[in-house]
Amino acid sequence: MTTVVADCGRHVSVHLAEQDGQVLLLAFSDHPQPPEMADDVLPRLRASAAVSCGTETAAGGRPV
């Protein structure tokens, strides 16, 4: 969440779901040109027992 909030958009959207006994968490910023993300974000997510993680930047913001 810190990464998405740091994008300085006006809104943050969080989506939770469950599939096959695992939690799916998506966090979206609404900033169309978010700043560069810190290099340690995805390694920290992987270290927290995440099965997979990633990020992308789209026209409407950045999903993490």
C-alpha positions as CSV (number, residue, x, y, z in Angstrom):
1,M,0.0,0.0,0.0
2,T,2.9,2.4,0.7
3,T,4.0,2.1,-2.9
4,V,0.5,2.9,-4.3
5,V,0.0,5.8,-1.9
6,A,3.4,7.2,-2.9
7,D,2.1,7.5,-6.5
8,C,0.3,10.7,-5.2
9,G,-2.9,9.9,-7.0
10,R,-6.2,11.2,-5.7
11,H,-7.6,7.7,-5.1
12,V,-6.3,4.3,-4.0
13,S,-8.4,1.2,-4.8
14,V,-7.8,-2.1,-3.0
15,H,-9.4,-5.4,-4.2
16,L,-9.3,-8.6,-2.2
17,A,-10.3,-12.1,-3.4
18,E,-9.7,-15.7,-2.5
19,Q,-8.9,-18.5,-4.8
20,D,-7.7,-22.0,-4.0
21,G,-7.0,-21.1,-0.4
22,Q,-4.9,-18.1,-1.4
23,V,-5.6,-14.4,-1.0
24,L,-5.4,-12.2,-4.0
25,L,-4.6,-8.5,-3.2
26,L,-4.6,-5.8,-5.9
27,A,-3.8,-2.2,-5.1
28,F,-4.4,0.5,-7.8
29,S,-3.3,4.1,-7.9
30,D,-5.1,6.4,-10.2
31,H,-2.0,8.5,-11.3
32,P,-1.5,8.0,-15.0
33,Q,2.2,8.7,-14.8
34,P,3.3,7.4,-11.4
35,P,6.9,8.0,-10.2
36,E,9.5,5.3,-10.5
37,M,8.9,2.5,-8.0
38,A,11.7,1.7,-5.5
39,D,13.8,-1.3,-6.5
40,D,13.1,-3.2,-3.3
41,V,9.3,-3.3,-3.5
42,L,8.9,-6.6,-5.4
43,P,11.7,-8.4,-3.5
44,R,10.1,-7.4,-0.2
45,L,6.7,-8.8,-1.4
46,R,8.4,-12.1,-2.4
47,A,10.1,-12.3,1.0
48,S,6.7,-12.1,2.7
49,A,5.7,-15.5,1.3
50,A,3.9,-14.2,-1.8
51,V,3.4,-16.9,-4.4
52,S,3.7,-14.3,-7.1
53,C,3.8,-10.5,-7.4
54,G,4.2,-7.9,-10.0
55,T,3.4,-4.4,-11.2
56,E,2.5,-2.7,-14.4
57,T,1.7,0.9,-15.5
58,A,-1.4,1.5,-17.6
59,A,-3.0,4.6,-18.9
60,G,-5.2,4.9,-15.8
61,G,-2.5,4.3,-13.2
62,R,-0.4,1.5,-11.7
63,P,-1.8,-1.9,-10.4
64,V,0.5,-3.6,-7.9
